[in-house]
Amino acid sequence: MRAAGIDIGSRTIELVVLEDGGIVSSSRIDTTHNLEDECRVLLEGIDFDRLIATGYGRNLAEIRFDVPSVTEIKAYAQGARAIFPECRTVLDIGGQDTKALALGEQGRVVKFEMNDRCAAGTGKFLEIMAHALNYDLDRFGDAALAGSDGIRLSSMCTVFAESEVVGLLTRGKKREDIARGVHGSIVSRTVGLLKRVSLEPPIVFAGGVARNPGVRFLLERELSMPLNVPKDPQSIGALGAALIAAKANLK
């Protein structure tokens, strides 16, 4: 029996297919203006017996493809525990939202918070700041690691923060130091979210921003503990949805 999960996110769409509990395929496509066509491209030629959707576009999957869905909270809890069975806290920083989950001993979600009304502290925020500093997004985290502490943005509003970054450049501040400040501001906001939900280790760090070495380093330093980052942190939601699909077939 093959079970599949599709995570329709704001920046990317991930698909994971499981067979007998193991991953047999995974794929990803960038999200643009036409979610329906992108989902069709991703699903084309893929063999599965049951599919469950998650992510901000899960309602589209229900309507257009007659596919059941689960919340991102449930999917990320399942996916994180599958890779790190002892996980007690999940942090996901995606393209346009941030989630923090506290898990009980059996992996059930006991508390969560989600910032999905503002791009501050998300991948989109990093993308805009990288552009303002003339960095490729893939190299932005390395630039932050090369910078020094001392700069903190006074605003996390994307528009005001971008203006602040431009102002720092005109005052002769080093690009890498500003990059460090941008990353530090995101980390401060993220730690505040975690403190309201859970700081209990082990903490799993998922989502596209988990690939950023600058955010990871500063988070670990601020929390004084290591973070568990999956090999493919962007696929955790799709993996969780696939696991839920597999369990549903067993009922």
C-alpha positions in Angstrom: 0.0 0.0 0.0 1.3 3.4 -1.0 0.3 6.5 0.9 1.2 10.0 -0.2 1.2 13.4 1.4 1.2 16.8 -0.3 2.2 20.0 1.5 0.9 23.0 -0.5 2.9 25.8 0.9 3.2 29.5 0.1 6.7 29.1 -1.5 7.0 25.5 -2.5 4.8 22.3 -2.8 6.2 19.0 -1.5 5.1 15.5 -2.2 6.2 12.4 -0.3 5.1 8.8 -1.1 5.5 6.0 1.4 5.3 2.3 1.0 5.4 -0.1 4.0 6.5 2.8 6.1 9.5 3.8 4.0 9.9 6.8 1.6 9.9 5.6 -2.0 9.8 9.1 -3.6 9.8 12.7 -2.8 9.6 15.8 -5.0 9.2 19.5 -4.9 8.0 22.4 -7.1 8.0 26.1 -6.6 4.6 27.7 -5.8 3.5 30.4 -8.3 0.1 31.9 -9.1 -1.5 28.6 -10.3 -1.6 26.1 -7.5 -3.9 23.7 -9.3 -1.6 23.3 -12.3 1.5 23.0 -10.1 -0.2 20.2 -8.0 -1.1 18.4 -11.2 2.5 18.5 -12.4 3.8 17.2 -9.1 1.2 14.4 -9.0 1.5 13.4 -12.7 2.7 9.8 -13.0 2.9 9.2 -9.3 1.4 5.9 -8.1 -0.4 5.9 -4.7 -3.4 4.4 -3.0 -4.3 7.3 -0.7 -3.4 11.0 -0.7 -3.8 13.6 2.1 -3.1 17.3 1.7 -1.8 19.8 4.2 -0.4 23.4 4.0 -2.1 26.7 3.4 -3.4 25.4 0.0 -5.0 22.2 1.4 -8.5 23.5 0.8 -7.8 23.8 -2.9 -6.8 20.1 -2.9 -10.1 19.2 -1.2 -12.2 21.2 -3.8 -10.3 20.5 -7.0 -8.9 17.0 -6.4 -11.4 15.6 -3.8 -8.5 14.9 -1.4 -8.9 14.9 2.4 -6.7 17.2 4.3 -5.2 17.8 7.8 -3.8 20.9 9.4 -0.1 21.8 9.2 0.0 21.4 13.0 -0.9 17.7 12.8 1.2 17.0 9.8 4.4 18.6 11.2 3.9 16.8 14.6 3.7 13.5 12.8 6.6 14.2 10.4 8.9 15.5 13.1 8.3 12.5 15.4 8.8 10.1 12.6 12.4 11.3 12.1 13.2 12.3 15.7 11.0 10.0 17.9 12.0 11.8 21.2 11.1 15.2 19.8 9.2 17.4 22.3 9.2 20.8 20.4 8.8 21.6 16.7 9.8 24.9 15.2 8.9 25.5 11.5 9.9 28.7 9.8 8.5 28.7 6.3 8.1 31.1 3.5 5.4 33.2 5.1 4.6 31.8 8.5 6.3 30.5 11.6 4.9 27.7 13.8 6.0 26.4 17.2 4.5 23.1 18.6 4.8 21.5 22.0 4.4 17.7 21.9 3.5 15.4 24.8 5.2 12.1 25.5 3.1 10.2 22.9 3.7 12.9 20.3 0.3 14.6 20.6 0.2 18.4 20.2 -0.5 19.9 23.6 0.1 23.6 22.6 1.0 25.6 19.6 1.2 29.1 18.2 1.4 30.2 14.6 2.4 33.5 13.1 0.7 33.6 9.7 -0.5 37.2 9.5 2.9 38.9 9.0 5.9 38.0 6.9 8.3 39.2 9.6 10.7 36.6 10.7 9.9 34.2 7.8 11.6 33.1 4.6 10.0 36.0 2.7 11.4 38.5 5.1 14.9 36.9 4.6 14.4 37.0 0.8 13.6 40.7 0.8 16.4 41.6 3.2 18.9 39.6 1.1 17.8 41.5 -2.0 18.2 44.8 -0.2 21.8 43.8 0.7 22.5 42.4 -2.8 23.0 38.8 -1.6 21.8 35.6 -3.2 19.4 34.1 -0.7 21.5 30.8 -0.7 24.5 32.8 0.5 22.7 35.1 3.0 23.2 32.8 6.0 26.9 32.5 5.3 27.2 36.3 5.1 25.6 36.5 8.6 28.1 34.0 10.0 30.9 36.2 8.7 29.5 39.3 10.3 29.8 40.7 13.8 27.2 41.3 16.5 26.1 44.8 17.3 23.4 45.6 14.8 19.8 44.9 15.6 16.9 46.2 13.4 14.4 48.3 15.3 11.5 47.2 13.3 10.4 43.7 12.1 7.9 45.2 9.7 9.2 44.1 6.3 8.7 47.6 4.7 10.3 49.5 7.5 13.1 47.0 8.0 14.0 47.2 4.4 14.3 51.0 4.7 16.4 50.6 7.8 18.8 48.2 6.0 19.2 50.7 3.2 19.9 53.4 5.8 22.5 51.3 7.5 24.3 50.8 4.1 24.3 54.5 3.4 25.9 55.1 6.8 28.8 52.8 5.8 27.9 49.7 7.9 29.4 46.5 6.6 27.0 44.3 4.6 27.9 41.2 6.6 27.3 43.0 9.9 23.9 44.1 8.7 23.1 40.6 7.5 24.1 39.4 11.0 21.7 41.9 12.5 18.8 40.8 10.2 19.3 37.2 11.3 19.6 38.2 14.9 16.3 40.0 14.8 14.6 37.0 13.3 16.1 34.8 16.0 14.9 37.1 18.8 11.4 37.0 17.4 11.5 33.2 17.0 12.8 32.7 20.6 10.0 34.8 21.9 7.5 32.5 20.1 9.2 29.4 21.4 9.2 30.7 25.0 5.4 31.1 24.8 5.0 27.5 23.6 7.9 25.3 24.6 11.6 25.2 25.0 11.7 21.5 26.0 14.3 19.5 24.1 14.8 17.8 21.8 13.7 20.6 19.4 13.2 19.9 15.7 13.9 22.8 13.4 12.0 22.4 10.1 10.9 24.5 7.1 12.9 26.2 4.4 14.6 28.6 6.8 16.2 25.6 8.6 18.6 25.4 5.7 20.0 28.8 6.6 23.2 28.3 8.6 23.1 31.8 10.1 19.6 31.4 11.6 20.5 27.9 12.9 23.8 29.1 14.5 22.2 32.1 16.2 19.2 30.1 17.4 21.4 27.4 18.9 23.5 30.1 20.6 20.5 31.9 22.0 18.9 28.7 23.2 22.1 27.2 24.5 21.2 23.8 23.0 21.5 22.0 19.7 18.7 21.8 17.2 17.7 18.7 15.3 17.4 19.6 11.6 16.1 17.0 9.2 18.1 16.3 6.0 15.2 17.7 4.1 13.5 20.1 6.5 11.0 21.3 3.9 9.4 17.9 3.5 8.3 17.4 7.1 4.7 18.5 6.5 4.3 16.2 3.4 5.9 13.3 5.3 3.5 13.8 8.2 0.5 13.9 5.8 1.7 10.7 4.1 2.0 9.0 7.5 -1.5 10.1 8.5 -2.7 8.7 5.1 -1.0 5.4 5.8 -2.7 5.1 9.2 -6.1 6.0 7.8 -5.8 3.1 5.3 -5.1 0.7 8.2 -8.5 1.6 9.9 
